[in-house]
Amino acid sequence: STFMVRCASPVEKLSDFSCLHQLISIAIITSPTPHHPDTSMMHEVIDSLRLLKGIERCELNVICDGFEARSQDKIKGNPWSMSKIGIITPEAAANYALYCDKLEEDFRLISAESSRPMSVTRLESHHGFAWAVQLALNQSKTPYVLVMQHDRAFHQNFDDVLGIIRQFETDESMRYVGFATINSAKHDQHQKSQYRLLDEMLPLCKRLGPTAAGADCPAADYQLVPLLFWYDSNHLAHARRYLDIFRPFKTASPELRALVGP
């Protein structure tokens, strides 16, 4: 199941946010853009993590997707027209290398001055977002991973990451909780107009409140909304369960296997 948020250290023993760094690591997926070697967009994304309470000590790894460099005469259209499939010009490749170098240098300085371990992983070939995420999940030493894109900063405070973790622990069907974007915030409209499933999905919504809220808190201040499909924006995932989606034929029902074929 996938849900969306709208707006030593087993989890059951956690009473505050101090141990979240033992449970969550952060993976930011990046790839070549025309803005490189400038790193300001990445730092804006990293700085926005301060809006999520309790993850300031969580280990952060930037996954730099690989590429194939081709001369401009072998690229159809403008120099960036094939970047989605990992093909860029030698000039873009040089700027991307400088960008990755700068991130490594910045992270060494930041890690020395803070409690957050930070690193850069460079992929030798083009993976694309999904396979880069798979690599990050396999590398993770924590049971949960906050997956982010290099151009998706947080813009609102969220103080109940621990509450989401506890929800994962009580509902083994949950694999992923996405943070709402302009597109995903309209998901209920798609459920109603395009799929006609809103009435069926509403009873599955989960109303939750802040972990720090007192017993007399009058109402929950956010809810988890079931998703019909994956959004690749910022999301918190259970690493082991999330990896199952990369092995669909091991988890799919016999009926689905027969329908899809070998």
C-alpha positions in Angstrom: 0.0 0.0 0.0 1.1 3.6 -0.6 -0.1 6.6 1.2 0.3 10.4 1.0 0.6 12.8 3.9 -1.8 15.7 3.5 -1.8 19.0 5.0 19.0 -0.9 20.4 16.4 1.3 19.1 13.2 -0.6 18.2 10.4 1.8 17.3 8.2 0.7 20.1 10.7 1.9 22.6 11.1 5.4 21.2 9.6 8.1 23.3 11.0 11.1 21.4 12.7 12.1 18.2 16.3 11.7 19.5 16.8 8.2 17.9 15.3 8.9 14.4 18.8 8.9 13.0 19.0 5.2 13.8 15.8 4.6 11.8 16.0 6.9 8.8 18.6 7.8 6.3 18.1 10.3 3.4 18.8 9.6 -0.3 18.7 12.5 -2.7 18.8 11.5 -6.4 20.5 14.0 -8.7 21.4 14.0 -12.4 22.9 16.5 -15.0 21.1 19.8 -15.4 21.9 23.1 -17.3 22.5 24.8 -14.0 25.6 22.8 -13.1 28.3 23.2 -11.8 26.2 25.5 -9.5 25.1 23.6 -6.3 22.7 26.1 -4.9 19.6 24.1 -5.8 20.9 21.0 -4.0 21.7 23.1 -0.9 18.2 24.6 -0.9 16.8 21.1 -0.9 19.1 20.0 2.0 18.4 23.2 3.9 14.7 22.5 3.7 15.1 19.3 5.8 15.1 21.6 8.8 11.3 21.7 8.4 11.0 18.0 9.3 11.4 17.6 13.0 13.9 15.1 14.3 15.9 14.2 11.2 18.8 16.7 11.6 21.2 13.8 12.5 20.0 11.4 9.8 22.7 10.3 7.4 22.4 11.9 4.0 23.7 10.4 0.7 23.4 12.1 -2.7 23.2 9.6 -5.6 24.7 11.1 -8.7 23.2 9.3 -11.7 25.6 8.4 -14.5 25.5 9.5 -18.1 26.8 9.0 -21.6 28.6 11.9 -23.3 28.0 12.4 -27.0 29.0 15.3 -29.3 26.3 17.8 -30.1 26.0 16.5 -33.7 24.9 13.1 -32.4 22.2 14.5 -30.1 18.8 15.3 -31.7 17.5 18.7 -30.9 18.9 21.0 -28.2 21.9 19.8 -26.0 19.5 18.6 -23.2 16.9 16.9 -25.4 18.2 13.4 -24.5 19.2 14.1 -20.9 16.3 12.1 -19.6 17.9 8.9 -21.0 21.3 10.0 -19.7 22.8 11.3 -22.9 24.5 14.7 -22.6 27.2 16.8 -24.3 30.9 16.6 -23.2 30.5 20.2 -21.9 27.5 19.2 -19.7 29.5 16.2 -18.5 32.4 18.4 -17.5 30.1 20.7 -15.6 28.3 17.8 -13.9 31.7 16.4 -12.8 32.6 19.8 -11.3 29.2 19.9 -9.6 29.8 16.4 -8.0 33.3 17.5 -6.9 31.8 20.6 -5.3 29.2 18.6 -3.4 31.9 16.3 -2.0 33.9 19.2 -0.8 30.9 21.0 0.7 29.8 17.8 2.4 33.2 17.3 4.0 33.0 20.8 5.5 29.4 20.5 6.6 29.9 17.0 8.2 32.9 18.3 10.1 30.7 21.1 11.6 27.5 19.2 12.2 26.2 15.9 13.5 24.9 14.7 10.1 27.1 12.3 8.1 27.0 13.3 4.4 28.3 11.5 1.3 28.2 11.4 -2.5 27.8 8.2 -4.6 28.7 8.5 -8.3 27.1 6.0 -10.6 29.3 5.0 -13.6 26.3 4.5 -15.9 22.8 6.0 -16.4 20.3 4.3 -14.1 17.3 6.7 -14.1 15.4 7.7 -11.0 13.8 4.4 -10.1 17.0 2.3 -10.4 19.0 4.9 -8.5 16.4 4.7 -5.7 16.8 0.9 -5.7 20.6 1.3 -5.3 20.0 3.8 -2.4 17.7 1.3 -0.7 20.2 -1.5 -1.0 22.9 0.7 0.4 20.9 1.9 3.3 21.8 0.8 6.8 18.5 2.0 8.2 15.1 0.4 8.0 13.5 3.6 6.6 14.7 5.9 3.8 13.6 9.4 3.0 13.9 9.6 -0.8 14.2 13.1 -2.4 14.7 14.7 -5.8 17.4 17.3 -6.3 14.8 20.0 -7.2 12.1 19.2 -4.6 12.5 21.2 -1.4 10.1 21.1 1.5 8.1 24.2 2.1 6.0 23.4 5.2 6.8 22.2 8.7 6.0 18.6 9.5 6.5 17.6 13.1 5.3 14.0 13.2 7.9 11.9 11.3 7.9 9.6 14.3 4.2 9.2 14.1 4.6 8.1 10.5 7.2 5.6 11.5 4.9 4.2 14.2 2.2 3.9 11.6 4.5 1.9 9.3 5.2 -0.4 12.3 1.5 -1.1 13.0 0.5 -1.5 9.3 2.7 -4.0 7.5 1.0 -3.2 4.2 2.5 0.3 4.1 5.5 0.7 1.9 5.7 4.4 1.1 4.3 7.7 2.5 4.6 10.6 0.0 4.6 14.3 1.0 1.9 16.2 -0.8 2.7 18.2 -4.0 0.4 20.2 -6.2 -0.2 17.1 -8.3 -0.7 14.6 -5.6 -2.8 16.9 -3.5 -5.5 16.5 -6.2 -5.4 12.7 -5.9 -8.8 12.5 -4.4 -10.3 14.3 -7.4 -8.7 11.7 -9.7 -10.1 9.0 -7.6 -13.6 10.5 -8.0 -13.6 11.7 -11.6 -11.2 9.3 -13.4 -11.4 6.1 -11.4 -14.8 6.5 -9.6 -13.2 5.0 -6.5 -13.4 7.8 -4.0 -16.2 6.2 -1.9 -14.2 3.0 -1.6 -10.9 4.7 -0.7 -12.3 7.2 1.9 -12.7 4.5 4.6 -9.0 3.6 4.2 -7.8 7.1 5.1 -5.9 7.3 8.4 -6.2 10.3 10.6 -3.2 11.0 12.7 -2.0 13.7 15.1 1.4 15.0 16.3 3.3 12.5 18.5 3.8 15.3 21.0 0.1 16.1 21.2 -1.6 15.7 24.6 -4.4 13.3 25.3 -6.9 16.2 25.1 -5.8 17.2 21.6 -9.2 17.9 20.0 -8.5 16.5 16.5 -5.8 15.0 14.3 -4.1 17.6 12.1 -3.2 15.5 9.0 -4.3 12.3 7.4 -2.8 9.5 5.3 -4.6 9.1 2.0 -4.4 5.8 0.0 -2.7 6.3 -3.4 -3.6 4.4 -6.6 -0.2 4.9 -8.1 3.3 5.9 -7.3 4.4 9.6 -7.1 8.1 10.0 -7.4 8.4 13.2 -5.4 9.7 13.3 -1.8 8.6 10.2 0.2 9.4 8.2 3.2 9.7 4.5 2.6 10.1 1.2 4.4 13.3 0.1 2.7 12.6 -3.7 2.7 9.0 -3.4 1.6 9.9 -0.8 -1.0 12.4 -3.1 -2.6 9.6 -5.6 -3.3 8.3 -3.4 -6.1 11.6 -4.2 -8.0 10.8 -7.9 -7.8 7.2 -7.8 -9.0 7.1 -11.4 -10.2 8.1 -12.6 -6.8 5.3 -10.8 -5.1 2.5 -10.7 -7.7 -0.4 -13.1 -7.5 -0.5 -16.1 -9.9 -3.4 -14.4 -11.8 -1.3 -11.2 -12.4 1.7 -13.2 -13.5 -0.5 -15.1 -16.0 -1.9 -11.8 -17.3 1.5 -10.1 -17.7 3.3 -13.1 -19.0 6.9 -14.3 -18.4 
